[in-house]
């Protein structure tokens, strides 16, 4: 018996939040700063605007979904109508199913071993991993900084214009940042030291790792003090960035996990 062909999407969307594609990326072989080993993606089918959340355990996914739902519905003024994901082992637990039903959200769980039916979410996760590997290969930062590279990748993808939504940020209640604000991830920068002896150097050479969500500034990592902080007045050295010294040891891969290991809740209870 041969597999049946995949003929395309079974539901077409006409507006924002009509359908959200979800995917949990399997445990990575390197822990990120903060102890994160998974990440969860939510992608709007209509605009392709996406959110990404880092997680220590897959059981955190349900809480992340509720946080995502509250934020996007408040920003846009629409309700999530449908949720599509693969058929992870405990996705169909009673807690999740009841929550979706109580909130009027139609659930679409793809059949086992049919990742093609969840193609948008699977493609988004794969794109994130490709972007993270690429960014990590051009920097001297350790692989444990992949979480910051992931946040950067998500921001860049959301800023990329689409034909139907040239400025997708505005539809999500987010003021779009200027492209001049973008910086090369992992690039060195001189930052002014906040404390120190009067004879010490007033500047430190740090690495840019993320944009600040709370303020207009950038997050930097100081390897000499092993500290992460946010500053605005800095001098970037992007022209001195060693783009030719590409690393060949970026082994950031998903670990193999048995089918049905995607945990949304602690005690799975399946519906017939």
ZADO-1210 file (C-alpha; in nm, 4 decimals, padded with zeros to 6 digits):
<atoms>
<atom x="00.0000" y="00.0000" z="00.0000" code="UNK" pos="1"/>
<atom x="00.1374" y="00.3407" z="-00.0967" code="UNK" pos="2"/>
<atom x="00.0880" y="00.6693" z="00.0824" code="UNK" pos="3"/>
<atom x="-00.1821" y="00.8998" z="-00.0445" code="UNK" pos="4"/>
<atom x="-00.0628" y="01.2282" z="-00.1972" code="UNK" pos="5"/>
<atom x="-00.0967" y="01.5548" z="-00.0083" code="UNK" pos="6"/>
<atom x="-00.3209" y="01.7848" z="-00.2061" code="UNK" pos="7"/>
<atom x="-00.2844" y="02.1038" z="-00.0055" code="UNK" pos="8"/>
<atom x="-00.4392" y="02.2859" z="00.2851" code="UNK" pos="9"/>
<atom x="-00.7804" y="02.1707" z="00.4028" code="UNK" pos="10"/>
<atom x="-00.8906" y="02.5134" z="00.5298" code="UNK" pos="11"/>
<atom x="-00.8388" y="02.8559" z="00.3744" code="UNK" pos="12"/>
<atom x="-00.8248" y="03.1624" z="00.5984" code="UNK" pos="13"/>
<atom x="-00.9552" y="03.5100" z="00.5263" code="UNK" pos="14"/>
<atom x="-00.8365" y="03.7085" z="00.8272" code="UNK" pos="15"/>
<atom x="-00.5922" y="03.7379" z="01.1132" code="UNK" pos="16"/>
<atom x="-00.6072" y="03.4614" z="01.3760" code="UNK" pos="17"/>
<atom x="-00.8446" y="03.2520" z="01.1658" code="UNK" pos="18"/>
<atom x="-00.5933" y="02.9711" z="01.2080" code="UNK" pos="19"/>
<atom x="-00.2748" y="02.9407" z="01.4128" code="UNK" pos="20"/>
<atom x="-00.0097" y="02.6824" z="01.3254" code="UNK" pos="21"/>
<atom x="00.1789" y="02.5415" z="01.6218" code="UNK" pos="22"/>
<atom x="00.4980" y="02.3389" z="01.6475" code="UNK" pos="23"/>
<atom x="00.7174" y="02.2283" z="01.9359" code="UNK" pos="24"/>
<atom x="01.0800" y="02.1851" z="01.8344" code="UNK" pos="25"/>
<atom x="01.2322" y="01.8751" z="01.9915" code="UNK" pos="26"/>
<atom x="01.5001" y="01.8973" z="02.2565" code="UNK" pos="27"/>
<atom x="01.8232" y="02.0451" z="02.1227" code="UNK" pos="28"/>
<atom x="02.1598" y="01.8925" z="02.2000" code="UNK" pos="29"/>
<atom x="02.2839" y="02.2141" z="02.3662" code="UNK" pos="30"/>
<atom x="02.1094" y="02.3944" z="02.6521" code="UNK" pos="31"/>
<atom x="02.0502" y="02.7638" z="02.5916" code="UNK" pos="32"/>
<atom x="02.1187" y="03.0327" z="02.8487" code="UNK" pos="33"/>
<atom x="01.8497" y="02.9985" z="03.1135" code="UNK" pos="34"/>
<atom x="01.8357" y="02.6212" z="03.0814" code="UNK" pos="35"/>
<atom x="01.6090" y="02.6166" z="02.7751" code="UNK" pos="36"/>
<atom x="01.6203" y="02.3144" z="02.5462" code="UNK" pos="37"/>
<atom x="01.2928" y="02.3487" z="02.3474" code="UNK" pos="38"/>
<atom x="01.1186" y="02.6203" z="02.1578" code="UNK" pos="39"/>
<atom x="00.7552" y="02.6639" z="02.0595" code="UNK" pos="40"/>
<atom x="00.6330" y="02.8512" z="01.7518" code="UNK" pos="41"/>
<atom x="00.2942" y="03.0067" z="01.6734" code="UNK" pos="42"/>
<atom x="00.2385" y="03.1250" z="01.3152" code="UNK" pos="43"/>
<atom x="-00.0678" y="03.3090" z="01.1891" code="UNK" pos="44"/>
<atom x="-00.1885" y="03.1422" z="00.8693" code="UNK" pos="45"/>
<atom x="-00.3126" y="03.4643" z="00.7096" code="UNK" pos="46"/>
<atom x="-00.0181" y="03.6988" z="00.7675" code="UNK" pos="47"/>
<atom x="00.2629" y="03.4524" z="00.8470" code="UNK" pos="48"/>
<atom x="00.3422" y="03.6651" z="01.1511" code="UNK" pos="49"/>
<atom x="00.4913" y="03.4450" z="01.4197" code="UNK" pos="50"/>
<atom x="00.5829" y="03.4201" z="01.7855" code="UNK" pos="51"/>
<atom x="00.8487" y="03.2001" z="01.9422" code="UNK" pos="52"/>
<atom x="00.8824" y="03.0919" z="02.3051" code="UNK" pos="53"/>
<atom x="01.1716" y="02.9088" z="02.4678" code="UNK" pos="54"/>
<atom x="01.0907" y="02.6308" z="02.7130" code="UNK" pos="55"/>
<atom x="01.2753" y="02.4122" z="02.9599" code="UNK" pos="56"/>
<atom x="01.0154" y="02.1360" z="02.9377" code="UNK" pos="57"/>
<atom x="00.7444" y="02.0556" z="02.6857" code="UNK" pos="58"/>
<atom x="00.4867" y="02.0568" z="02.9624" code="UNK" pos="59"/>
<atom x="00.5188" y="02.4382" z="02.9554" code="UNK" pos="60"/>
<atom x="00.3648" y="02.4541" z="02.6058" code="UNK" pos="61"/>
<atom x="00.0037" y="02.4823" z="02.7229" code="UNK" pos="62"/>
<atom x="00.0879" y="02.7768" z="02.9471" code="UNK" pos="63"/>
<atom x="00.2755" y="02.9435" z="02.6627" code="UNK" pos="64"/>
<atom x="-00.0278" y="02.9032" z="02.4362" code="UNK" pos="65"/>
<atom x="-00.2558" y="03.0722" z="02.6894" code="UNK" pos="66"/>
<atom x="-00.0048" y="03.3567" z="02.7210" code="UNK" pos="67"/>
<atom x="00.0169" y="03.3899" z="02.3427" code="UNK" pos="68"/>
<atom x="-00.3617" y="03.3824" z="02.3051" code="UNK" pos="69"/>
<atom x="-00.4098" y="03.6573" z="02.5622" code="UNK" pos="70"/>
<atom x="-00.1479" y="03.8822" z="02.4015" code="UNK" pos="71"/>
<atom x="-00.2456" y="03.8545" z="02.0346" code="UNK" pos="72"/>
<atom x="-00.6206" y="03.8757" z="02.0956" code="UNK" pos="73"/>
<atom x="-00.5687" y="04.1866" z="02.3062" code="UNK" pos="74"/>
<atom x="-00.3389" y="04.3471" z="02.0470" code="UNK" pos="75"/>
<atom x="-00.5441" y="04.2669" z="01.7369" code="UNK" pos="76"/>
<atom x="-00.8980" y="04.2678" z="01.8704" code="UNK" pos="77"/>
<atom x="-00.9822" y="03.9324" z="01.7107" code="UNK" pos="78"/>
<atom x="-01.0275" y="03.5849" z="01.8551" code="UNK" pos="79"/>
<atom x="-00.8294" y="03.2758" z="01.7617" code="UNK" pos="80"/>
<atom x="-01.0659" y="03.0562" z="01.5614" code="UNK" pos="81"/>
<atom x="-00.8616" y="02.7439" z="01.4887" code="UNK" pos="82"/>
<atom x="-00.5411" y="02.5767" z="01.6025" code="UNK" pos="83"/>
<atom x="-00.3466" y="02.3274" z="01.3934" code="UNK" pos="84"/>
<atom x="-00.0674" y="02.1033" z="01.5180" code="UNK" pos="85"/>
<atom x="00.0737" y="01.7563" z="01.4769" code="UNK" pos="86"/>
<atom x="-00.0707" y="01.4756" z="01.6860" code="UNK" pos="87"/>
<atom x="00.1735" y="01.4825" z="01.9746" code="UNK" pos="88"/>
<atom x="00.1246" y="01.2139" z="02.2369" code="UNK" pos="89"/>
<atom x="-00.0504" y="01.4270" z="02.4985" code="UNK" pos="90"/>
<atom x="-00.1874" y="01.7057" z="02.2789" code="UNK" pos="91"/>
<atom x="-00.5315" y="01.5524" z="02.3127" code="UNK" pos="92"/>
<atom x="-00.5431" y="01.5568" z="02.6913" code="UNK" pos="93"/>
<atom x="-00.8693" y="01.6610" z="02.8502" code="UNK" pos="94"/>
<atom x="-00.7273" y="01.9850" z="02.9913" code="UNK" pos="95"/>
<atom x="-00.6288" y="02.1142" z="02.6468" code="UNK" pos="96"/>
<atom x="-00.9405" y="01.9923" z="02.4665" code="UNK" pos="97"/>
<atom x="-01.1720" y="02.1431" z="02.7272" code="UNK" pos="98"/>
<atom x="-00.9859" y="02.4753" z="02.7151" code="UNK" pos="99"/>
<atom x="-01.0137" y="02.4952" z="02.3370" code="UNK" pos="100"/>
<atom x="-01.3831" y="02.4063" z="02.3446" code="UNK" pos="101"/>
<atom x="-01.4579" y="02.6575" z="02.6205" code="UNK" pos="102"/>
<atom x="-01.2923" y="02.9313" z="02.4142" code="UNK" pos="103"/>
<atom x="-01.4597" y="02.8348" z="02.0875" code="UNK" pos="104"/>
<atom x="-01.1335" y="02.7306" z="01.9198" code="UNK" pos="105"/>
<atom x="-01.1594" y="02.4614" z="01.6552" code="UNK" pos="106"/>
<atom x="-00.8715" y="02.2126" z="01.6820" code="UNK" pos="107"/>
<atom x="-00.7066" y="02.0399" z="01.3864" code="UNK" pos="108"/>
<atom x="-00.4712" y="01.7567" z="01.4831" code="UNK" pos="109"/>
<atom x="-00.2890" y="01.6036" z="01.1873" code="UNK" pos="110"/>
<atom x="-00.2700" y="01.2229" z="01.1565" code="UNK" pos="111"/>
<atom x="00.0443" y="01.0466" z="01.2855" code="UNK" pos="112"/>
<atom x="00.3589" y="01.0803" z="01.0731" code="UNK" pos="113"/>
<atom x="00.2080" y="01.3380" z="00.8383" code="UNK" pos="114"/>
<atom x="00.4221" y="01.6440" z="00.9012" code="UNK" pos="115"/>
<atom x="00.3258" y="01.7678" z="00.5531" code="UNK" pos="116"/>
<atom x="-00.0191" y="01.8582" z="00.6871" code="UNK" pos="117"/>
<atom x="00.1451" y="02.0881" z="00.9408" code="UNK" pos="118"/>
<atom x="00.3841" y="02.2247" z="00.6831" code="UNK" pos="119"/>
<atom x="00.3753" y="02.5937" z="00.7762" code="UNK" pos="120"/>
<atom x="00.4746" y="02.5308" z="01.1385" code="UNK" pos="121"/>
<atom x="00.7316" y="02.2656" z="01.0471" code="UNK" pos="122"/>
<atom x="00.8847" y="02.4970" z="00.7863" code="UNK" pos="123"/>
<atom x="00.9009" y="02.7840" z="01.0370" code="UNK" pos="124"/>
<atom x="01.0884" y="02.5699" z="01.2914" code="UNK" pos="125"/>
<atom x="01.3292" y="02.4471" z="01.0255" code="UNK" pos="126"/>
<atom x="01.3899" y="02.8035" z="00.9048" code="UNK" pos="127"/>
<atom x="01.4634" y="02.9137" z="01.2610" code="UNK" pos="128"/>
<atom x="01.7191" y="02.6357" z="01.3078" code="UNK" pos="129"/>
<atom x="01.8859" y="02.7165" z="00.9748" code="UNK" pos="130"/>
<atom x="01.9075" y="03.0855" z="01.0648" code="UNK" pos="131"/>
<atom x="02.0416" y="03.0110" z="01.4124" code="UNK" pos="132"/>
<atom x="02.3111" y="02.7785" z="01.2771" code="UNK" pos="133"/>
<atom x="02.4126" y="03.0399" z="01.0223" code="UNK" pos="134"/>
<atom x="02.4361" y="03.3186" z="01.2801" code="UNK" pos="135"/>
<atom x="02.6245" y="03.0988" z="01.5265" code="UNK" pos="136"/>
<atom x="02.8771" y="02.9981" z="01.2598" code="UNK" pos="137"/>
<atom x="03.0016" y="03.3567" z="01.2217" code="UNK" pos="138"/>
<atom x="03.0581" y="03.4377" z="01.5875" code="UNK" pos="139"/>
<atom x="03.2841" y="03.3316" z="01.8693" code="UNK" pos="140"/>
<atom x="02.9937" y="03.3021" z="02.1116" code="UNK" pos="141"/>
<atom x="02.9300" y="02.9568" z="02.2545" code="UNK" pos="142"/>
<atom x="02.6377" y="02.7458" z="02.1323" code="UNK" pos="143"/>
<atom x="02.4565" y="02.8181" z="02.4593" code="UNK" pos="144"/>
<atom x="02.3620" y="03.1564" z="02.3072" code="UNK" pos="145"/>
<atom x="02.1348" y="02.9925" z="02.0486" code="UNK" pos="146"/>
<atom x="01.8294" y="03.1179" z="02.2400" code="UNK" pos="147"/>
<atom x="01.9294" y="03.4785" z="02.1736" code="UNK" pos="148"/>
<atom x="01.9955" y="03.3970" z="01.8084" code="UNK" pos="149"/>
<atom x="01.6491" y="03.2415" z="01.7920" code="UNK" pos="150"/>
<atom x="01.4851" y="03.5610" z="01.9193" code="UNK" pos="151"/>
<atom x="01.6805" y="03.7551" z="01.6577" code="UNK" pos="152"/>
<atom x="01.5684" y="03.5194" z="01.3809" code="UNK" pos="153"/>
<atom x="01.2038" y="03.5593" z="01.4822" code="UNK" pos="154"/>
<atom x="01.2300" y="03.9379" z="01.4739" code="UNK" pos="155"/>
<atom x="01.3955" y="03.9404" z="01.1319" code="UNK" pos="156"/>
<atom x="01.1336" y="03.7076" z="00.9807" code="UNK" pos="157"/>
<atom x="00.8495" y="03.9209" z="01.1142" code="UNK" pos="158"/>
<atom x="01.0072" y="04.2357" z="00.9716" code="UNK" pos="159"/>
<atom x="01.0380" y="04.0829" z="00.6253" code="UNK" pos="160"/>
<atom x="00.7578" y="04.2351" z="00.4123" code="UNK" pos="161"/>
<atom x="00.4928" y="04.0298" z="00.2349" code="UNK" pos="162"/>
<atom x="00.2939" y="04.1355" z="-00.0689" code="UNK" pos="163"/>
<atom x="-00.0363" y="04.1311" z="00.1205" code="UNK" pos="164"/>
<atom x="00.1110" y="04.2737" z="00.4426" code="UNK" pos="165"/>
<atom x="00.4102" y="04.5001" z="00.3718" code="UNK" pos="166"/>
<atom x="00.4079" y="04.6172" z="00.7350" code="UNK" pos="167"/>
<atom x="00.2703" y="04.3280" z="00.9350" code="UNK" pos="168"/>
<atom x="00.3728" y="04.4772" z="01.2696" code="UNK" pos="169"/>
<atom x="00.1014" y="04.7412" z="01.2535" code="UNK" pos="170"/>
<atom x="-00.1733" y="04.4789" z="01.2212" code="UNK" pos="171"/>
<atom x="-00.0500" y="04.3236" z="01.5452" code="UNK" pos="172"/>
<atom x="-00.0486" y="04.6483" z="01.7395" code="UNK" pos="173"/>
<atom x="00.3310" y="04.6638" z="01.7288" code="UNK" pos="174"/>
<atom x="00.5153" y="04.9723" z="01.6118" code="UNK" pos="175"/>
<atom x="00.7539" y="04.8567" z="01.3389" code="UNK" pos="176"/>
<atom x="01.1206" y="04.9209" z="01.4031" code="UNK" pos="177"/>
<atom x="01.3304" y="05.0994" z="01.1451" code="UNK" pos="178"/>
<atom x="01.5587" y="04.8791" z="00.9384" code="UNK" pos="179"/>
<atom x="01.8383" y="05.1111" z="01.0494" code="UNK" pos="180"/>
<atom x="01.7871" y="04.9633" z="01.3949" code="UNK" pos="181"/>
<atom x="01.8979" y="04.6186" z="01.2735" code="UNK" pos="182"/>
<atom x="02.2463" y="04.5015" z="01.3645" code="UNK" pos="183"/>
<atom x="02.4564" y="04.1984" z="01.2781" code="UNK" pos="184"/>
<atom x="02.3986" y="03.9386" z="01.5468" code="UNK" pos="185"/>
<atom x="02.7106" y="03.8533" z="01.7441" code="UNK" pos="186"/>
<atom x="02.9034" y="04.1535" z="01.6147" code="UNK" pos="187"/>
<atom x="03.1481" y="04.3273" z="01.8521" code="UNK" pos="188"/>
<atom x="03.0728" y="04.6685" z="01.9977" code="UNK" pos="189"/>
<atom x="03.2348" y="04.9129" z="02.2349" code="UNK" pos="190"/>
<atom x="03.0117" y="04.9899" z="02.5317" code="UNK" pos="191"/>
<atom x="03.0741" y="05.2457" z="02.8020" code="UNK" pos="192"/>
<atom x="03.1648" y="05.0942" z="03.1368" code="UNK" pos="193"/>
<atom x="02.9186" y="05.1801" z="03.4113" code="UNK" pos="194"/>
<atom x="03.1621" y="05.1459" z="03.7009" code="UNK" pos="195"/>
<atom x="03.5359" y="05.1164" z="03.7461" code="UNK" pos="196"/>
<atom x="03.8522" y="05.2833" z="03.8613" code="UNK" pos="197"/>
<atom x="03.9306" y="05.6264" z="03.7205" code="UNK" pos="198"/>
<atom x="04.2389" y="05.4850" z="03.5476" code="UNK" pos="199"/>
<atom x="04.0573" y="05.1892" z="03.3960" code="UNK" pos="200"/>
<atom x="03.9419" y="05.1891" z="03.0379" code="UNK" pos="201"/>
<atom x="03.6062" y="05.3581" z="02.9977" code="UNK" pos="202"/>
<atom x="03.4939" y="05.1130" z="02.7313" code="UNK" pos="203"/>
<atom x="03.4564" y="04.7373" z="02.7095" code="UNK" pos="204"/>
<atom x="03.4460" y="04.5180" z="02.4018" code="UNK" pos="205"/>
<atom x="03.1219" y="04.3189" z="02.4104" code="UNK" pos="206"/>
<atom x="02.9024" y="04.1172" z="02.1750" code="UNK" pos="207"/>
<atom x="02.5562" y="04.2140" z="02.0548" code="UNK" pos="208"/>
<atom x="02.3094" y="03.9314" z="02.1286" code="UNK" pos="209"/>
<atom x="01.9526" y="04.0685" z="02.1256" code="UNK" pos="210"/>
<atom x="01.7224" y="04.3683" z="02.0962" code="UNK" pos="211"/>
<atom x="01.5606" y="04.4929" z="02.4125" code="UNK" pos="212"/>
<atom x="01.1840" y="04.4371" z="02.4192" code="UNK" pos="213"/>
<atom x="01.1214" y="04.6728" z="02.7096" code="UNK" pos="214"/>
<atom x="01.3362" y="04.9716" z="02.6097" code="UNK" pos="215"/>
<atom x="01.5065" y="05.1208" z="02.3050" code="UNK" pos="216"/>
<atom x="01.8402" y="04.9509" z="02.3350" code="UNK" pos="217"/>
<atom x="02.0451" y="04.6396" z="02.2769" code="UNK" pos="218"/>
<atom x="02.1532" y="04.3458" z="02.4892" code="UNK" pos="219"/>
<atom x="02.5265" y="04.2786" z="02.5071" code="UNK" pos="220"/>
<atom x="02.7423" y="04.0048" z="02.6516" code="UNK" pos="221"/>
<atom x="03.0688" y="04.0914" z="02.8256" code="UNK" pos="222"/>
<atom x="03.2856" y="03.7789" z="02.8157" code="UNK" pos="223"/>
<atom x="03.5423" y="03.9212" z="03.0591" code="UNK" pos="224"/>
<atom x="03.2804" y="03.9617" z="03.3321" code="UNK" pos="225"/>
<atom x="03.0346" y="03.7021" z="03.1953" code="UNK" pos="226"/>
<atom x="02.7469" y="03.9473" z="03.2272" code="UNK" pos="227"/>
<atom x="02.4518" y="04.0372" z="03.0041" code="UNK" pos="228"/>
<atom x="02.3148" y="04.3914" z="03.0111" code="UNK" pos="229"/>
<atom x="02.1182" y="04.6380" z="02.7994" code="UNK" pos="230"/>
<atom x="02.2574" y="04.9686" z="02.6697" code="UNK" pos="231"/>
<atom x="02.1741" y="05.2197" z="02.3996" code="UNK" pos="232"/>
<atom x="02.4812" y="05.4360" z="02.3470" code="UNK" pos="233"/>
<atom x="02.7351" y="05.2015" z="02.1898" code="UNK" pos="234"/>
<atom x="02.9712" y="05.1882" z="01.8941" code="UNK" pos="235"/>
<atom x="02.9185" y="04.8840" z="01.6725" code="UNK" pos="236"/>
<atom x="03.2172" y="04.7326" z="01.4934" code="UNK" pos="237"/>
<atom x="03.0259" y="04.5466" z="01.2252" code="UNK" pos="238"/>
<atom x="03.2885" y="04.6215" z="00.9592" code="UNK" pos="239"/>
<atom x="03.5454" y="04.4434" z="01.1762" code="UNK" pos="240"/>
<atom x="03.3212" y="04.1408" z="01.2206" code="UNK" pos="241"/>
<atom x="03.5228" y="03.8299" z="01.1193" code="UNK" pos="242"/>
<atom x="03.2837" y="03.7029" z="00.8528" code="UNK" pos="243"/>
<atom x="03.5651" y="03.5048" z="00.6905" code="UNK" pos="244"/>
<atom x="03.6415" y="03.3059" z="01.0045" code="UNK" pos="245"/>
<atom x="03.3457" y="03.0749" z="00.9655" code="UNK" pos="246"/>
<atom x="03.3120" y="02.8023" z="01.2240" code="UNK" pos="247"/>
<atom x="03.2519" y="02.4472" z="01.1093" code="UNK" pos="248"/>
<atom x="03.1556" y="02.3020" z="01.4485" code="UNK" pos="249"/>
<atom x="02.7977" y="02.4293" z="01.4813" code="UNK" pos="250"/>
<atom x="02.6244" y="02.1047" z="01.5746" code="UNK" pos="251"/>
<atom x="02.2878" y="02.2340" z="01.6881" code="UNK" pos="252"/>
<atom x="02.0421" y="01.9557" z="01.6174" code="UNK" pos="253"/>
<atom x="01.7176" y="01.8176" z="01.7483" code="UNK" pos="254"/>
<atom x="01.7503" y="01.5045" z="01.9579" code="UNK" pos="255"/>
<atom x="01.5546" y="01.2010" z="01.8465" code="UNK" pos="256"/>
<atom x="01.2466" y="01.1473" z="02.0593" code="UNK" pos="257"/>
<atom x="00.9845" y="00.8736" z="02.0425" code="UNK" pos="258"/>
<atom x="00.6566" y="00.9487" z="01.8687" code="UNK" pos="259"/>
<atom x="00.4064" y="01.0881" z="02.1128" code="UNK" pos="260"/>
<atom x="00.6496" y="01.2615" z="02.3470" code="UNK" pos="261"/>
<atom x="00.5019" y="01.6105" z="02.2993" code="UNK" pos="262"/>
<atom x="00.3686" y="01.6942" z="02.6420" code="UNK" pos="263"/>
<atom x="00.1147" y="01.9677" z="02.6902" code="UNK" pos="264"/>
<atom x="-00.0111" y="01.8584" z="03.0281" code="UNK" pos="265"/>
<atom x="00.0974" y="01.6320" z="03.3092" code="UNK" pos="266"/>
<atom x="-00.1702" y="01.3638" z="03.2824" code="UNK" pos="267"/>
<atom x="-00.2883" y="01.2792" z="02.9297" code="UNK" pos="268"/>
<atom x="-00.6515" y="01.1799" z="02.8945" code="UNK" pos="269"/>
<atom x="-00.7566" y="01.1049" z="02.5383" code="UNK" pos="270"/>
<atom x="-01.0967" y="01.1564" z="02.3846" code="UNK" pos="271"/>
<atom x="-01.2442" y="00.8839" z="02.1671" code="UNK" pos="272"/>
</atoms>
